[in-house]
Amino acid sequence: MRAAAVIIPMFITSLDMPAYEAVSIPLASDVLVSAVSAYTYHKNKNLNVKNGLVVLVVLGVVIIGFNFLK
């Protein structure tokens, strides 16, 4: 479970933090955790960069396509 699902309501209710700020902090921590995980996978040679680049290109084309449809 991501930290955002627990932390965001806690920030909003207990700290009276605006919702936009409460959302940004856990999302930033998710980016940090993902980067550390990717580094660990790379260090243990469990990262397949070739297939990852294919997925990145396909997702990029899909996102660009959706933007042109608007």
C-alpha positions, 0 to 999 in steps of 0.5 A: 500500500502506498503511503499516500493513501494513509498520509494524505487524510492525516495531513488534511484532518490533523494538521489542517493542511491544504489538500494540494500540499497534502497530496504533493508530499506523499507523491514526492516520497513515492518518487524517492522510493521508486528511485531507490527500488530501481537502483537496488534492482539495477545493482542486483542485475534484475533490471531489464532496461531494453524492455523498459525502454520499449514500454516507455516509448509505447506509453509516450506514443499513447499519451501523445495520441490522447493529447491530439484527440482532445 
